[in-house]
Amino acid sequence: MEYLAEEPAQARVYFDELLTRFPDYLPTYYHAAALQAESGDRDRATALYDKGIELARTQQNQKTLLELLRAQRAFEDDEDEW
């Protein structure tokens, strides 16, 4: 997580590796999607939010589901301002 602020390109590499090796590890989706959104890759951010929400529902993880839904809503609201 320390790479997010100082080395976002390296953070993306690590998140991609985590998502590839551990696709069912739910906490990765929130941070990976937020990083993609901040770096301007809106399509990838949307895909990550969608996948994370789907996974949270499958895992019946209500807390993370709500966090992802809120983050996705804020992301979409930000997109409306473009």
Secondary structure, DSSP 4 states (H G I P E B T S, - for coil): -THHHH-HHHHHHHHHHHHHH-TT-THHHHHHHHHHHHTT-HHHHHHHHHHHHHHHHHTT-HHHHHHHHHHHHHHHHHHHT-
